[in-house]
C-alpha cells in the first residue's frame, strides 16, 4: 500500500485564501470610508450648531426693545 505524503498547499487552497483575504480587505476599506463620511458629517453639524448658537447669542444680546427686525 502506497500512501502519498501531503506536503505544501494546492492551488485551490491558495485561491480560497486569496478570496477570503480580498473580502476582508474590501470590508475594512468600506468601514474606513464609512467612518470618514460620518466624521465629516459630524464636523459639519458641529459647525452649523456653533454658528446657530452664535446667532442666537447675538439676538439675545440685542434685547427685545433693541430688535427692529433688521440684520446688521
mmCIF file of the C-alpha atoms, coordinates in Angstrom:
data_MODEL
# 
_entry.id   MODEL 
# 
loop_
_atom_site.group_PDB 
_atom_site.id 
_atom_site.type_symbol 
_atom_site.label_atom_id 
_atom_site.label_alt_id 
_atom_site.label_comp_id 
_atom_site.label_asym_id 
_atom_site.label_entity_id 
_atom_site.label_seq_id 
_atom_site.pdbx_PDB_ins_code 
_atom_site.Cartn_x 
_atom_site.Cartn_y 
_atom_site.Cartn_z 
_atom_site.occupancy 
_atom_site.B_iso_or_equiv 
_atom_site.pdbx_formal_charge 
_atom_site.auth_seq_id 
_atom_site.auth_comp_id 
_atom_site.auth_asym_id 
_atom_site.auth_atom_id 
_atom_site.pdbx_PDB_model_num 
ATOM 1  C CA . UNK A 1 1  ? 0.000   0.000  0.000  1.00 0.00 ? 1  UNK A CA 1 
ATOM 2  C CA . UNK A 1 2  ? 1.430   3.339  -1.104 1.00 0.00 ? 2  UNK A CA 1 
ATOM 3  C CA . UNK A 1 3  ? 0.445   6.416  0.887  1.00 0.00 ? 3  UNK A CA 1 
ATOM 4  C CA . UNK A 1 4  ? 1.076   9.752  -0.742 1.00 0.00 ? 4  UNK A CA 1 
ATOM 5  C CA . UNK A 1 5  ? 2.599   12.346 1.546  1.00 0.00 ? 5  UNK A CA 1 
ATOM 6  C CA . UNK A 1 6  ? 0.713   15.603 1.760  1.00 0.00 ? 6  UNK A CA 1 
ATOM 7  C CA . UNK A 1 7  ? 3.205   18.462 1.574  1.00 0.00 ? 7  UNK A CA 1 
ATOM 8  C CA . UNK A 1 8  ? 2.632   22.132 0.774  1.00 0.00 ? 8  UNK A CA 1 
ATOM 9  C CA . UNK A 1 9  ? -0.508  23.802 -0.428 1.00 0.00 ? 9  UNK A CA 1 
ATOM 10 C CA . UNK A 1 10 ? -2.541  23.263 -3.520 1.00 0.00 ? 10 UNK A CA 1 
ATOM 11 C CA . UNK A 1 11 ? -3.804  25.816 -5.999 1.00 0.00 ? 11 UNK A CA 1 
ATOM 12 C CA . UNK A 1 12 ? -7.302  25.564 -4.539 1.00 0.00 ? 12 UNK A CA 1 
ATOM 13 C CA . UNK A 1 13 ? -6.005  26.408 -1.061 1.00 0.00 ? 13 UNK A CA 1 
ATOM 14 C CA . UNK A 1 14 ? -4.210  29.466 -2.363 1.00 0.00 ? 14 UNK A CA 1 
ATOM 15 C CA . UNK A 1 15 ? -7.220  30.614 -4.387 1.00 0.00 ? 15 UNK A CA 1 
ATOM 16 C CA . UNK A 1 16 ? -9.562  30.305 -1.400 1.00 0.00 ? 16 UNK A CA 1 
ATOM 17 C CA . UNK A 1 17 ? -7.175  32.176 0.886  1.00 0.00 ? 17 UNK A CA 1 
ATOM 18 C CA . UNK A 1 18 ? -6.766  34.977 -1.680 1.00 0.00 ? 18 UNK A CA 1 
ATOM 19 C CA . UNK A 1 19 ? -10.552 35.275 -1.994 1.00 0.00 ? 19 UNK A CA 1 
ATOM 20 C CA . UNK A 1 20 ? -11.019 35.399 1.783  1.00 0.00 ? 20 UNK A CA 1 
ATOM 21 C CA . UNK A 1 21 ? -8.274  38.000 2.199  1.00 0.00 ? 21 UNK A CA 1 
ATOM 22 C CA . UNK A 1 22 ? -9.765  40.098 -0.617 1.00 0.00 ? 22 UNK A CA 1 
ATOM 23 C CA . UNK A 1 23 ? -13.190 40.026 1.036  1.00 0.00 ? 23 UNK A CA 1 
ATOM 24 C CA . UNK A 1 24 ? -11.729 41.128 4.376  1.00 0.00 ? 24 UNK A CA 1 
ATOM 25 C CA . UNK A 1 25 ? -9.744  43.938 2.761  1.00 0.00 ? 25 UNK A CA 1 
ATOM 26 C CA . UNK A 1 26 ? -12.885 45.153 0.962  1.00 0.00 ? 26 UNK A CA 1 
ATOM 27 C CA . UNK A 1 27 ? -14.840 45.090 4.226  1.00 0.00 ? 27 UNK A CA 1 
ATOM 28 C CA . UNK A 1 28 ? -12.133 47.052 6.045  1.00 0.00 ? 28 UNK A CA 1 
ATOM 29 C CA . UNK A 1 29 ? -11.923 49.629 3.227  1.00 0.00 ? 29 UNK A CA 1 
ATOM 30 C CA . UNK A 1 30 ? -15.702 50.052 3.314  1.00 0.00 ? 30 UNK A CA 1 
ATOM 31 C CA . UNK A 1 31 ? -15.599 50.508 7.087  1.00 0.00 ? 31 UNK A CA 1 
ATOM 32 C CA . UNK A 1 32 ? -12.880 53.162 6.832  1.00 0.00 ? 32 UNK A CA 1 
ATOM 33 C CA . UNK A 1 33 ? -14.812 55.038 4.140  1.00 0.00 ? 33 UNK A CA 1 
ATOM 34 C CA . UNK A 1 34 ? -17.964 54.945 6.263  1.00 0.00 ? 34 UNK A CA 1 
ATOM 35 C CA . UNK A 1 35 ? -16.083 56.263 9.294  1.00 0.00 ? 35 UNK A CA 1 
ATOM 36 C CA . UNK A 1 36 ? -14.672 59.146 7.235  1.00 0.00 ? 36 UNK A CA 1 
ATOM 37 C CA . UNK A 1 37 ? -18.113 60.074 5.890  1.00 0.00 ? 37 UNK A CA 1 
ATOM 38 C CA . UNK A 1 38 ? -19.631 60.014 9.378  1.00 0.00 ? 38 UNK A CA 1 
ATOM 39 C CA . UNK A 1 39 ? -16.775 62.086 10.805 1.00 0.00 ? 39 UNK A CA 1 
ATOM 40 C CA . UNK A 1 40 ? -17.165 64.748 8.112  1.00 0.00 ? 40 UNK A CA 1 
ATOM 41 C CA . UNK A 1 41 ? -20.919 64.908 8.663  1.00 0.00 ? 41 UNK A CA 1 
ATOM 42 C CA . UNK A 1 42 ? -20.447 65.225 12.422 1.00 0.00 ? 42 UNK A CA 1 
ATOM 43 C CA . UNK A 1 43 ? -17.942 68.050 11.856 1.00 0.00 ? 43 UNK A CA 1 
ATOM 44 C CA . UNK A 1 44 ? -20.385 69.808 9.511  1.00 0.00 ? 44 UNK A CA 1 
ATOM 45 C CA . UNK A 1 45 ? -23.208 69.529 12.051 1.00 0.00 ? 45 UNK A CA 1 
ATOM 46 C CA . UNK A 1 46 ? -20.947 70.818 14.822 1.00 0.00 ? 46 UNK A CA 1 
ATOM 47 C CA . UNK A 1 47 ? -20.034 73.887 12.759 1.00 0.00 ? 47 UNK A CA 1 
ATOM 48 C CA . UNK A 1 48 ? -23.692 74.511 11.918 1.00 0.00 ? 48 UNK A CA 1 
ATOM 49 C CA . UNK A 1 49 ? -24.680 74.234 15.583 1.00 0.00 ? 49 UNK A CA 1 
ATOM 50 C CA . UNK A 1 50 ? -21.880 76.579 16.607 1.00 0.00 ? 50 UNK A CA 1 
ATOM 51 C CA . UNK A 1 51 ? -22.974 79.135 14.021 1.00 0.00 ? 51 UNK A CA 1 
ATOM 52 C CA . UNK A 1 52 ? -26.593 78.867 15.163 1.00 0.00 ? 52 UNK A CA 1 
ATOM 53 C CA . UNK A 1 53 ? -25.608 79.368 18.810 1.00 0.00 ? 53 UNK A CA 1 
ATOM 54 C CA . UNK A 1 54 ? -23.556 82.441 17.874 1.00 0.00 ? 54 UNK A CA 1 
ATOM 55 C CA . UNK A 1 55 ? -26.512 83.951 16.037 1.00 0.00 ? 55 UNK A CA 1 
ATOM 56 C CA . UNK A 1 56 ? -28.876 83.213 18.929 1.00 0.00 ? 56 UNK A CA 1 
ATOM 57 C CA . UNK A 1 57 ? -26.434 84.831 21.357 1.00 0.00 ? 57 UNK A CA 1 
ATOM 58 C CA . UNK A 1 58 ? -26.260 87.945 19.146 1.00 0.00 ? 58 UNK A CA 1 
ATOM 59 C CA . UNK A 1 59 ? -30.053 88.178 19.137 1.00 0.00 ? 59 UNK A CA 1 
ATOM 60 C CA . UNK A 1 60 ? -30.216 87.688 22.908 1.00 0.00 ? 60 UNK A CA 1 
ATOM 61 C CA . UNK A 1 61 ? -27.598 90.407 23.387 1.00 0.00 ? 61 UNK A CA 1 
ATOM 62 C CA . UNK A 1 62 ? -29.748 92.914 21.450 1.00 0.00 ? 62 UNK A CA 1 
ATOM 63 C CA . UNK A 1 63 ? -32.602 92.647 23.873 1.00 0.00 ? 63 UNK A CA 1 
ATOM 64 C CA . UNK A 1 64 ? -36.279 92.789 22.987 1.00 0.00 ? 64 UNK A CA 1 
ATOM 65 C CA . UNK A 1 65 ? -36.615 96.577 22.709 1.00 0.00 ? 65 UNK A CA 1 
ATOM 66 C CA . UNK A 1 66 ? -33.465 96.985 20.562 1.00 0.00 ? 66 UNK A CA 1 
ATOM 67 C CA . UNK A 1 67 ? -34.534 94.490 17.904 1.00 0.00 ? 67 UNK A CA 1 
ATOM 68 C CA . UNK A 1 68 ? -36.165 96.131 14.889 1.00 0.00 ? 68 UNK A CA 1 
ATOM 69 C CA . UNK A 1 69 ? -36.180 93.119 12.580 1.00 0.00 ? 69 UNK A CA 1 
ATOM 70 C CA . UNK A 1 70 ? -33.207 94.301 10.508 1.00 0.00 ? 70 UNK A CA 1 
ATOM 71 C CA . UNK A 1 71 ? -29.895 92.500 10.241 1.00 0.00 ? 71 UNK A CA 1 
ATOM 72 C CA . UNK A 1 72 ? -26.675 94.406 10.891 1.00 0.00 ? 72 UNK A CA 1 
# 
